[in-house]
Amino acid sequence: MAVTLKERILGKLADDPSKLYSIKDLAKTLNSAYSHTHGFVQALAKDRIATIQKVGNVSIVKLNPTEPRTLASLALISYQKTAEWQQKDARAEKIMERLWVVSDHIHCALIKSNKVVLVTPEHISGVDFGVFQNRSVIKATDLIKNKQYYTDAVILHGAEKYWEIILRNAQ
């Protein structure tokens, strides 16, 4: 699946939602022409997915965590990554089937280093997650504390909730 520059910009901004980026830095980091990057950033700003602030003669870009389309756009990109993972990993079908068994008890599920990571609400306890052999079970607060560690994880289930948790704490 081809990843567009717009998706790459969103991905970069989502790496650390509290961080500010100049358009020039985004273009350099993404190995893209400034004019192309600027155009896509303007489109994201028009859709209110990102905000642009002028600081002197520099345009600073940041994700807009209050806009529902931000959450939806990030979730869509995450689900595209999930689809790619499903095509590559022979265990994917079994893992996805097992996720349905526990889906009512989790916020989201990730795969990191071939381990399924189940993120649960704070009040959930006593649920048997034994259907997964190689797993970790963490609370949403642990996800927030260790969000840098999970940035390259593939979101298998609950991408909207994952991004809601991450963006809520970036404000």
C-alpha positions in Angstrom: 0.0 0.0 0.0 1.5 3.3 -1.0 1.7 5.9 1.8 0.9 9.4 0.7 2.8 12.5 1.8 -0.2 13.6 3.7 -0.3 10.4 5.6 3.5 10.6 6.2 3.0 14.2 7.6 0.2 13.0 9.9 2.4 10.1 11.0 5.3 12.4 11.8 3.1 14.8 13.7 1.6 11.8 15.6 5.0 10.5 16.7 4.9 13.1 19.4 1.6 15.0 19.3 2.8 17.7 21.8 5.8 18.5 19.6 5.9 21.5 17.3 7.4 21.2 13.8 8.3 23.8 11.2 7.2 23.0 7.7 10.8 23.2 6.6 11.8 20.5 9.2 8.9 18.3 8.2 9.9 18.6 4.5 13.5 17.7 5.4 12.6 14.8 7.7 10.2 13.3 5.2 12.6 13.9 2.3 10.0 16.0 0.4 10.0 19.3 -1.4 9.0 22.2 0.8 6.3 23.2 -1.6 4.6 19.8 -1.5 4.9 19.6 2.2 3.5 23.1 2.6 0.6 22.3 0.3 -0.4 19.2 2.3 0.1 21.0 5.7 -2.2 23.8 4.4 -4.8 21.2 3.4 -4.6 19.6 6.9 -5.0 23.0 8.5 -8.0 23.8 6.3 -9.6 20.5 7.6 -8.5 21.6 11.1 -6.6 18.3 11.5 -3.5 20.4 12.2 -2.9 24.0 13.3 -0.3 26.4 11.9 1.2 29.2 13.9 3.4 31.9 12.6 6.5 32.5 14.8 8.4 35.2 13.1 8.8 34.0 9.5 8.5 30.3 10.4 5.3 28.3 10.2 4.9 25.9 13.1 2.6 22.9 12.7 1.0 20.8 15.3 -1.8 18.2 15.4 -5.2 19.5 16.5 -6.3 16.9 19.1 -9.7 18.6 19.6 -10.8 18.0 16.0 -12.6 14.6 15.5 -11.2 14.3 12.0 -7.7 14.2 13.5 -8.7 11.1 15.4 -10.4 9.6 12.4 -7.5 10.2 10.1 -4.9 8.7 12.5 -7.2 5.7 13.0 -7.5 5.2 9.3 -3.7 5.2 8.8 -3.4 2.8 11.7 -5.9 0.4 10.2 -4.0 0.5 6.9 -0.9 -0.6 8.8 -3.0 -3.3 10.5 -4.1 -4.6 7.0 -0.4 -4.7 5.9 0.5 -6.6 9.0 -2.3 -9.1 8.4 -1.0 -9.8 5.0 2.6 -10.4 6.3 2.0 -12.3 9.5 0.8 -15.9 9.3 -0.6 -15.7 12.9 -2.7 -12.6 12.1 -6.1 -14.4 11.5 -5.9 -16.4 14.8 -4.9 -13.3 16.7 -7.7 -11.2 15.3 -10.2 -14.0 16.1 -9.0 -14.1 19.7 -9.3 -10.3 20.0 -13.0 -10.5 19.4 -13.3 -12.7 22.5 -11.7 -10.0 24.8 -12.7 -6.9 22.8 -15.4 -5.8 25.4 -12.7 -5.7 28.1 -10.0 -3.7 26.4 -9.5 -0.2 25.0 -7.2 -1.4 22.2 -4.7 -4.1 21.3 -1.3 -3.6 19.8 1.5 -5.8 18.5 5.0 -4.9 19.5 8.0 -7.2 19.0 5.7 -10.2 18.2 3.9 -9.7 21.5 0.2 -8.8 21.8 -0.2 -5.9 24.1 -3.8 -5.5 25.5 -4.6 -2.0 26.9 -7.3 -2.2 29.5 -9.4 0.5 31.2 -8.3 1.3 34.8 -11.3 -0.4 36.4 -11.1 -3.7 34.6 -9.6 -6.6 36.6 -10.1 -10.3 36.8 -10.5 -10.9 33.1 -8.8 -14.0 31.7 -6.7 -13.0 28.8 -5.3 -16.6 28.5 -6.4 -17.0 24.9 -3.2 -15.2 24.0 0.0 -17.0 24.7 2.6 -14.2 24.1 0.9 -11.2 25.6 1.2 -8.2 28.0 -1.7 -6.6 29.7 -1.3 -2.9 30.6 -3.5 -0.1 31.8 -4.2 3.0 29.8 -2.0 5.0 32.2 0.9 2.7 31.4 0.4 3.3 27.7 0.6 7.0 28.3 3.7 6.7 30.5 5.5 4.6 27.9 4.0 6.0 24.7 7.4 6.5 23.1 8.0 2.7 23.4 4.7 1.9 21.6 5.0 4.5 18.8 6.1 1.8 16.3 3.5 -0.8 17.4 0.8 -1.9 15.1 -2.7 -1.2 16.4 -4.7 -4.4 15.9 -7.9 -3.3 17.5 -9.3 0.0 18.8 -7.3 2.6 16.9 -9.8 5.3 17.6 -9.5 4.7 21.4 -5.7 4.4 21.2 -5.4 7.8 19.5 -8.0 9.3 21.9 -5.8 8.2 24.8 -2.6 9.5 23.3 -4.0 12.8 22.0 -6.0 13.5 25.2 -2.7 13.6 27.1 -0.9 15.7 24.5 -3.1 18.8 25.1 
